[in-house]
């Protein structure tokens, strides 16, 4: 992956609906060359999918919580159990005092409590610790551009 690919990825993360002409202009390419580069990024799996960034509050999922899951056994084979709970947005097997970390979105704290009950029903889960987010300062996508060095900035 070269600098041009990284510029295209950065532009697509800002607005995936941009035309290939606009992408090409940002990267110093023709529209056709930008289209071909993006196609190759998709083929190689660098671009996994194109998605819409939805405001959670606008669709009734304003409560965000991170849930640490304790277990009595290895939870690495439990992905399908966590995925079966639609309010679980992300699930990660982690190192540390907990076994799994979940990102959960619900409309209310009462619904969050119901999600915690369903998590407890998963075989091997021995406890949870939920942290409710009060305010999100920012969320950012992964930057495909390398960070500036001291002599560049």
C-alpha positions as CSV (number, residue, x, y, z in Angstrom):
1,X,0.0,0.0,0.0
2,X,1.5,3.3,-1.0
3,X,0.7,7.0,-0.2
4,X,-1.9,7.3,-2.9
5,X,-3.8,4.3,-1.5
6,X,-3.7,5.9,2.0
7,X,-5.0,9.2,0.6
8,X,-7.9,7.4,-1.1
9,X,-8.7,5.5,2.1
10,X,-8.6,8.7,4.2
11,X,-10.9,10.4,1.7
12,X,-13.3,7.5,1.6
13,X,-13.5,7.4,5.4
14,X,-14.4,11.1,5.4
15,X,-17.2,10.6,2.8
16,X,-17.6,7.3,1.1
17,X,-20.1,8.8,-1.4
18,X,-17.5,10.9,-3.1
19,X,-17.3,10.5,-6.9
20,X,-14.2,8.8,-8.3
21,X,-13.4,12.2,-9.9
22,X,-13.3,13.9,-6.5
23,X,-11.2,11.0,-5.1
24,X,-8.9,11.2,-8.0
25,X,-8.5,14.9,-7.6
26,X,-7.6,14.5,-3.9
27,X,-5.0,11.8,-4.7
28,X,-3.6,13.3,-8.0
29,X,-5.2,10.7,-10.2
30,X,-7.8,10.5,-13.0
31,X,-11.3,9.3,-12.1
32,X,-10.5,6.0,-13.8
33,X,-7.3,5.5,-12.0
34,X,-9.0,6.2,-8.7
35,X,-11.7,3.7,-9.5
36,X,-9.2,1.0,-10.3
37,X,-7.2,1.7,-7.1
38,X,-10.4,1.5,-5.0
39,X,-11.4,-1.7,-6.7
40,X,-8.0,-3.3,-5.9
41,X,-8.3,-2.1,-2.3
42,X,-11.6,-3.9,-2.1
43,X,-10.2,-7.1,-3.7
44,X,-7.3,-7.2,-1.3
45,X,-9.7,-6.8,1.7
46,X,-8.3,-3.4,2.8
47,X,-11.8,-2.0,2.3
48,X,-14.0,-4.5,4.1
49,X,-17.3,-2.8,3.5
50,X,-18.9,0.6,2.9
51,X,-21.3,1.7,5.7
52,X,-23.5,4.6,6.8
53,X,-22.6,6.3,10.1
54,X,-25.9,6.5,11.9
55,X,-26.5,8.7,14.9
56,X,-27.4,6.2,17.7
57,X,-29.7,8.7,19.5
58,X,-31.7,9.3,16.4
59,X,-32.6,5.6,16.1
60,X,-33.3,5.0,19.8
61,X,-30.0,3.7,21.0
62,X,-28.7,6.6,23.0
63,X,-27.4,4.5,26.0
64,X,-23.8,3.3,25.3
65,X,-22.1,1.0,27.7
66,X,-18.9,-1.0,27.8
67,X,-19.3,-4.3,29.5
68,X,-16.5,-6.4,30.9
69,X,-17.4,-10.1,31.1
70,X,-15.9,-12.4,33.7
71,X,-16.0,-16.1,33.0
72,X,-15.3,-19.5,34.5
73,X,-13.8,-20.8,31.3
74,X,-12.3,-19.7,28.0
75,X,-14.8,-17.5,26.1
76,X,-13.0,-17.5,22.7
77,X,-15.6,-20.0,21.4
78,X,-18.6,-17.9,22.5
79,X,-18.7,-15.4,19.6
80,X,-22.0,-16.7,18.3
81,X,-23.6,-16.4,21.7
82,X,-22.6,-12.7,22.0
83,X,-23.6,-12.0,18.4
84,X,-27.1,-13.4,19.0
85,X,-27.7,-10.4,21.3
86,X,-28.6,-7.5,18.8
87,X,-27.7,-4.8,21.3
88,X,-24.0,-6.0,21.4
89,X,-22.3,-3.9,18.8
90,X,-18.7,-5.3,19.3
91,X,-17.3,-8.2,21.2
92,X,-13.6,-8.6,22.0
93,X,-11.7,-11.4,23.7
94,X,-9.2,-9.5,25.9
95,X,-6.2,-10.1,28.2
96,X,-6.6,-8.9,31.8
97,X,-8.9,-9.4,34.7
98,X,-12.0,-9.9,32.4
99,X,-12.4,-12.3,29.5
100,X,-14.5,-10.4,27.1
101,X,-15.2,-6.7,26.5
102,X,-18.5,-5.7,24.8
103,X,-19.8,-2.5,23.3
104,X,-23.5,-2.3,24.0
105,X,-26.2,0.2,22.8
106,X,-29.7,0.4,24.1
107,X,-32.5,2.9,24.4
108,X,-32.7,2.9,28.2
109,X,-30.8,1.7,31.2
110,X,-33.7,-0.7,31.8
111,X,-33.0,-2.3,28.4
112,X,-29.3,-2.4,29.3
113,X,-30.2,-4.4,32.5
114,X,-32.1,-6.9,30.2
115,X,-29.0,-7.2,28.0
116,X,-26.9,-8.0,31.1
117,X,-29.4,-10.7,32.1
118,X,-29.0,-12.3,28.6
119,X,-25.2,-12.1,28.8
120,X,-25.4,-13.9,32.2
121,X,-27.3,-16.7,30.5
122,X,-24.3,-17.4,28.2
123,X,-22.5,-20.6,29.3
124,X,-19.3,-19.8,31.2
125,X,-20.2,-16.2,32.1
126,X,-19.7,-15.6,35.8
127,X,-20.1,-11.9,36.1
128,X,-20.2,-8.5,34.3
129,X,-19.2,-5.0,35.0
130,X,-20.9,-2.3,33.0
131,X,-19.6,1.2,32.5
132,X,-22.2,3.6,31.1
133,X,-20.9,6.4,28.9
134,X,-22.2,9.8,29.9
135,X,-20.7,11.8,27.0
136,X,-18.6,10.9,24.0
137,X,-16.0,13.6,23.2
138,X,-15.1,12.1,19.8
139,X,-14.9,8.9,17.8
140,X,-12.5,8.7,15.0
141,X,-11.8,6.1,12.2
142,X,-8.5,4.5,11.9
143,X,-6.2,6.9,10.0
144,X,-4.6,5.2,7.0
145,X,-2.1,8.1,6.8
146,X,1.2,7.8,8.7
147,X,1.5,10.2,11.6
148,X,3.6,13.3,11.1
149,X,7.1,13.2,12.3
150,X,8.7,16.0,14.3
151,X,10.5,17.4,11.2
152,X,7.2,17.4,9.2
153,X,5.1,19.2,11.7
